[in-house]
Amino acid sequence: MTDTYKFLLPENRIPRAWYNIAADLPAPPPPVLHPGTGKPIGPDDLAAIFPMELIKQEVATEREIEIPEPVREIYKLWRPAPLHRAVRLERALDTPARIFYKYEGVSPAGSHKPNTAVAQAFYNREAGIRKLATETGAGQWGSSLAFAGSIFGLEVKVYMVKVSYNQKPYRRALMETYGATCIPSPSMETAAGRAVLAQNPDSNGSLGIAISEAVEIAAQNPDTNYALGSVLNHVALHQTVIGLEAIEQMEMAGFWPDVVIGCAGGGSNFAGIAFPFLGLKLREGKDVRVLAVEPAACPTLTRGSYAYDFGDTAHLTPLMKMHTLGSSFMPPGFHAGGLRYHGMSPLVSHAKELGLIEAKAVHQNPCFEAGLLFARSEGIVPAPESTHAVRAAVDEALAAKAEGKPRTILFNLSGHGHFDMQAYTDYLSGKLEDRDYDAAALQASLDALPQVAAE
Amino acid sequence: MTDTYKFLLPENRIPRAWYNIAADLPAPPPPVLHPGTGKPIGPDDLAAIFPMELIKQEVATEREIEIPEPVREIYKLWRPAPLHRAVRLERALDTPARIFYKYEGVSPAGSHKPNTAVAQAFYNREAGIRKLATETGAGQWGSSLAFAGSIFGLEVKVYMVKVSYNQKPYRRALMETYGATCIPSPSMETAAGRAVLAQNPDSNGSLGIAISEAVEIAAQNPDTNYALGSVLNHVALHQTVIGLEAIEQMEMAGFWPDVVIGCAGGGSNFAGIAFPFLGLKLREGKDVRVLAVEPAACPTLTRGSYAYDFGDTAHLTPLMKMHTLGSSFMPPGFHAGGLRYHGMSPLVSHAKELGLIEAKAVHQNPCFEAGLLFARSEGIVPAPESTHAVRAAVDEALAAKAEGKPRTILFNLSGHGHFDMQAYTDYLSGKLEDRDYDAAALQASLDALPQVAAE
């Protein structure tokens, strides 16, 4: 038994290229469609809101896409991120399993989101863009883009879901500390926001509404682009630095994972850790299970339809084929705000359809139970989103114990929970409810999915 | 020019011994006195509240004190901590200075405090102690001891200054997540607390009062010890891992610092980064300035007397010779709660009297100005306490610019500000006041210092 439980790569091992799983998938992902024509969109359809380099990445088929040096220079502030073996958690569970976790909470914003925020800010600045508009739910993405904007000298405007804006003043303060402007959504600044407020002046907002507002602002202002923190192919691409580093670190540790686990909301942190391992499976036949974990209250991969849908509420975005609960679906309240999204990364969805990944949905109380156990054994308090991955890793370890056989488990600890401590307070005081989604409302939302001509 | 700006040591370079500056000082520090007899205290006087290993460290004269392996194993969760060169801050300041910072915010509790919390919890567990009592102001120490207690299976009870208890529910949540009990101080649980509440039922509390409560509980319960997060020699000792690592990392970077900077409240993070460099100066004649930075509203080193004083309000502690504002001194409100203490580490005070260290006091607005600049250039949002070190580093860099000569600056970034974002919101909205202490009240507090027979 070694006494090394933390696996650190030197700075020069930050990956020089992102990994594009599209190059290795046995079938290409379905095209993105123009909502007006129902035809596949071209680069020009997206040029009003994205820089061309990101549009190219969205449809790229080459396996490796070089990471620009200025992006790698900023990555060096916190990357390579550490990979730990959770020995104290293993002991607490009395399991023969080996549990490893990649820790992305070391970034300045406390989560994996800066991996793509920095890249997106860079490409936009290179394209001469001065301002970025985006949305945020729990605030992890908004604060990450605010950080990246401050580094590259871009103005950042964040439409923050109103309920989070009011409940999470510290997240807002973080964005403002980085120099960004934070606006509660729905707002009177956009037609999309005004339409919602006209119907419901007390609207608490949703990610779908906030996306509509940010896209509208970007579409109407030539000096402003839009940035999205998950779902899209280029976002998943940028996050693959997580898995690429983890592969090297697992080699240092001397173990190959039997299962790789990530929580999944829009799918980017899951894709980030899982796709590089899946690539080795596809190219070299390496055996590995990959498991996406989602909230039972917003079970996109396990209960959604695989269908074309809009990314937002106001239906300003193109149509993407993905697992979706329908853009009008409103999940019941739960604490992992970063997992409250009706859709799922088209690449993750496609991989699921191809049988390459497993998915499971879990309630929040068992997630916080696992998060608390993790905090008390490993010291790091996981973000509410990340507790979903912790829960699944603990369950895998308990299954190994029941079997009496070792198993190597790797999960992505996507962020720390220092901005989300109210969730732990609620859990400790027994106030957290495990609410299920409304099955009838889900069916209605699915019935309202856009009709798309024969694909 | 190299493109490496982060200097990481491998895990096996975590120091194997703490550095004890007492071995190298040209004169021994004055003894600690028994408040009843006025005579130097012996180990037995402290045995009711501290384990013998820590008492021995308090008076140790050997240069190196071995770090127990179980402590190093926990250190590995986040140590060695990174040392960065702040190239983007240098560019923002357009300075010829080279600015380096050691980042202690990577610990699970987000500050340097776990360096000693883990050691203290370990020695107490080894001594058969089941429970620890302590106090906390801003919450960094309380959450660090809670973390360490959870790792070593000790119950931790934290008396939290009431104003912070009410203003910082996230810090409290963090302690509770680690399994600790958090009690607003003054409380009805102790004679010290009841005495304060009898005089002033609305008392907001103070660190001095909270210390009295925790010491009282520890003194009265054989299974309970007391733990202090700063001031004492053994605490400064444990923090020297910061400077010991930094020396190696500055060698990797190829520069020797002209000045080493730390913020100073009780003095432990300052001692942690500064003492190992001072040791090289004392033993090998290496040239280095060391600079302690304190809040202008609580200017212990720059305006306090060097005199024997109590560590707490109820005068339960031994008398220590230190820079002090008097135990009845109440600073005006400011955000760096971790620097709101009337006294200063006796070792730091002694070194100051010996002319080995410089000190300066700064107001909070210029500190947050520097903290904001740091966040927007380097990405990390400093804790309010740490902004004092940032301010002084920026001032050194500006002085180098005015001189037109390079200068190498190293400061300790003792923690991140994710739990203290309200301070940034207040700064950004122009609400932060730079209040001065009440000079008459300070004089009265100094006049009331205990009379100690000829030393």
Interface residues (C-beta under 8 A of the other chain):
Chain A: D3 T4 Y5 K6 L8 P10 E11 N12 E73 I74 K76 L77 W78 H84 R88 V106 S107 P108 A109 G110 F147 S150 I151 P169 Y170 R172 A173 L174 E176 T177 Y178 G179 L372 A375 R376 S377 E378 G379 I380 V381 H418 F419 M421 Q422 Y424 T425 L428
Chain B: D3 T4 Y5 K6 L8 P10 E11 N12 E73 I74 K76 L77 W78 H84 R88 V106 S107 P108 A109 G110 F147 S150 I151 P169 Y170 R172 A173 L174 E176 T177 Y178 G179 L372 A375 R376 S377 E378 G379 I380 V381 H418 F419 M421 Q422 Y424 T425 L428
